[in-house]
């Protein structure tokens, strides 16, 4: 029990640090845009070295993304093993492939349901049922966690889709279940 609590506390700490880092990074980037990076580098040449340091530190980002996605996939598998409701949604969905193209980051994700299992990965599926386009990462996160109703987002034009939206409706019970789990 002690180990479990420590893991939860560690995750909470990391989430807090990550959120703080994101807020501080956004503020810094906004300042650099406003001031003009060229102007700042001219006044503070050391900034260029620091920017290169950031670039070098990002070398671990692909592995971190891959590991994070692996953790999400393991979590989905564990939930499907624990909750019949999820297992039935995945089986009823039969085969479903959703490509997600972000408007704010140059990466894509896919969500695939096949043979009663769901996986998420980087990139795009060659054969897909639906492609979600023109949505930023926070909006996609809200869609997948049930904070934003997918039909409402589509009808309001917040997201655009290509392909069979009707087929994608098969995943709505899973989104609702995740929303219920989150409380």
N, C-alpha and C positions, 0 to 999 in steps of 0.2 A: 504493500500500500504506500509506503514512504517513497519508493522509486517512482510510482505513478504520479504522485503529487508533485515531485520534483520535475518530472517531464512537463506537466501542465504549467508549472511555474516558469520553467525555462522557455516554453513556447510563448506564454504571455509576455515574458520579458523581451523576447526577440520581436514579437509583433509590435510591442510598444516602441522599441528602438527603431524598427523599420519604419513605422508610421512617423516618428519624429524625424528620421533621416529624410523621408520623402517630402515632408513639409519644409524642412530647412533647405533641401535641394531645390525645390520649386521656387522658394523665395530667392535663393542665390541666382538661379537661372534667370528669373525675372529681372533682377538687378543688372545682371550682365547684359541682357537684351536691351534694357533701358539705357544703360551707359554706353553700350557698344563694346563688344569684346576687344576689338582692335584698340580702342581708346584706353581701355583698362590695361591691356598688355603693354601699351606704350608707356603708361605711367608706372606700371608694376611689372617689369619683365619677368620676375620670379613666378608670376602666375602661369606662364607657359610651362615651366617645369612641373608645377603642381597639376596642370591639366594632363600632362603626359603621365604623371603618377597615377591619376585616376584611370587613364586608359590602360595602363599596365595592370592595375588592380581588377579591371573588368575581365581579365583573361579567364578567371574562374566562373564567370557568369554562365556560359553554356552548360557547364557541369552542374551548377546550382539549379538552373532551370530544369535540366533533365532529372536531377534528383528530386526536385520539388514535384514535378509531374509524376514521377514514379511513386512518391508518397501519396499523392492524390489517387492514383490508380489502385494502390494497395488499400486505401481507405474505402474506396467504392466497392472493391471486392469483399472487404470485411463487412461492410454494411449490408451488402446483398446476401452474405452468408447468415447474417443475424436477423434481418427483417424480411419476412416473406413478401411484404408489400413491394419492396424494391425488386426482389427477385422476379415477381410477377410482371412488374412494369418492363423490366429488361427482356423477359421472354416474350411478352405481348408486342413489344416494339419490333420484334423479328430482326430486321436488318435496317440500320439507320446510320447515315453518315452526314455529319454537319461540319462544314468548313467555316471557320470564323476568321474574318479579315478585319483587323483593327484600323481605325482611322488615325490613331495617335501613336502607334508603335509599328515598326517595320517587321513584325513577325506575324505568323499565322498559327492558329491552333485548329485541331480537329477534335471532334467528339464522335466516337464510333460505337455503335451497339451491334454486336454480332454474336450469334449462338448463345444468347442469354447473358453476355458479359459486356461491360462498358469500359472503354479506355479513352484517355485524352492524350494527345501528343502534339509536338511541335510540327509545323508544316501543314500540308494540305493533302487530303485524300484525292486520288485520281478519279474515283467514282464516288459521288456524294449525292445525297438526297436534297440537301438544302445548303445554301451558302448565306451566312449572315454578313452583311457588309455595312460599312460606314458607321460603325459604332465604336466608341472609345472603350478602353479596357475597363474603367470603372462601371460603365453601363453593362458590359458583358458579364462582369462579376455579379452585378445586381440581378441580371436575368437568370444566371445559373444558380444563384442562392435563393431565389424567390422574392427578393426585395422589390423587384420590378416585374410586373405582369407582362409576359412576352406578347400577348395579343394587343394589349394597350400600347406597348412600345412600337409595334408594327403599325397599328391603326393610326397612331399619332405621327408617324413618319420619323420617329427617333432612330429606328433601324430600318434598313431595307434588306429584302431577301431575294434570293434567286433560287428557283426550284420549287419543290412541293411543300408548301407551308402546312398543308393538311397532314402529310406524313410526319412532319416535325412535331405535330400536336401529341404524338405518342409519348413524348418525353415530359409533357406537362405534369403528369402525376408524380414523376420523380422530382421535379422542381418543387412541387407542393409538399412532398414528403420531406425534402431537405429543409424547406422553410419551417415545417412543423418541428423538425429535430432541433433547429436553431433556437426555437422558442419564440 
